[in-house]
């Protein structure tokens, strides 16, 4: 066999291997779901994965430690769905990065809350008190709104509560020092900061308990977490099956057993009312 024929044959075999690998990757019964480490991964492990596996799916879970990679991986096709964000973050991220991603179904959500290892009450705030809060725009806005409600700061009149930033702070009434940090680092900040706003998933993943919070957000529909998929996949069978799993009585039972302090979804509340 000549070198040229051997090269052509090897190229053909490589192409066939790639095609076979691509076909295998697109097996509709193999699902790869991305999530943040902690409670939303646990919801899938304890509730969603068993339901889907009964339907013949093979479910692989990939856990991320940031809020950027899960959407990139989903858009690129490494994931079939991801579970970690709310609609405000999804819409903003998708628009900024020109990604065709869509919400599929909302999920029980752990609220953002204020924690402290140095103080037993919010009334202990003093001039110079350090307050750590998320540095991503949507979650920082949530924290600033809560600080405004507490009377520690005053936001500018007309400030958008969904997009408020440090630039919208009109008055620092308690003269607190704001320390914006990546959301995943906020539990660690409790060693140094007086108070820290911690997203529910990272709080639980770090060993904090929701009922230990000094103040808890009353979750707006804008901040209920969700399952996201590629827009082109939204009506595919696997997406419908994921949605049905979250809306099932079986998952409601898992929520009541393992995630009691979470804000339940509208469909879960309707299920309970119908029982």
Residue, then its C-alpha position, 0 to 999 in steps of 0.5 A: x500500500x502506498x503512503x498516499x493510499x494509506x493516508x487516505x484510508x487513515x483519514x477515512x477511518x478517522x472521519x468514520x470514527x468522528x461520525x460514530x462518536x458524534x452519533x453516540x454523543x447525540x444518543x437521545x437517551x444520554x443526558x449531560x446536565x450541568x449544575x452548581x455544586x451543592x443543593x441543585x446538584x442534590x435535587x437532581x441526584x435525589x429526585x430528577x435522575x432516578x425519575x429519568x433513569x426509570x424512563x431509560x435515560x443515562x444521566x451524567x451530572x457535571x458540577x461547576x464552581x462558577x456562573x459562566x462556564x455552565x452556559x458556555x458549555x450548554x451553548x457549545x453542546x457539551x451539556x444538554x441542560x443546566x440548572x443553576x440560574x434565574x431568568x434575569x441572569x440567563x437573559x442577560x448572559x445569553x444576550x451579552x454572549x449571543x447564545x440561543x438559550x431558553x428557560x425550560x422549567x422553574x425549580x425549588x430555590x434556596x434564597x439569598x440571605x445574610x449570614x454572619x459568624x461574628x454577630x448574632x443580630x443585624x442590629x450590631x451594625x456599626x460604622x465601618x462594618x464590612x458587608x460582602x456581597x455578590x459581584x455579578x450584576x443580578x445578584x448584587x442588585x438583590x443584595x443592595x435591595x435588601x440593604x436598602x430594606x434594612x435601612x443600611x443604605x438608600x438607593x437612588x430614587x427610581x433605581x431599577x431593583x433588578x439592575x441596581x449597582x453600587x453606583x445607585x447607592x445614594x446614601x450609605x446610612x450606616x457607613x458600611x464597607x461593601x466588599x463585592x466578591x465572586x458568589x462562590x467565595x462568599x461563604x469563605x468571606x464569613x471568616x473576615x467580613x462582618x456580614x455576607x450575602x450568600x446565594x442559597x446554593x453556595x450557602x448549603x454547599x458550604x455547610x451553612x443552614x438556611x435557618x441560620x440566616x439573619x435575614x432571608x430574601x422573599x424570592x421574587x419570580x425573577x429570581x426563581x432558579x430554572x432549568x435552561x436548554x438550547x432554544x433549538x432543543x426546548x421541544x425535544x422529548x428529553x426536554x419534555x421529560x426533564x420538565x415532567x420530572x420536576x413537575x411530578x409528585x415524586x419530585x415534590x415528595x423529595x422536595x418536602x423531605x430534603x429541601x423543606x426550607x426552599x421556596x417551592x414553585x407554583x406548580x408544586x404549590x398547586x400539586x399540594x393544594x390538589x392533594 
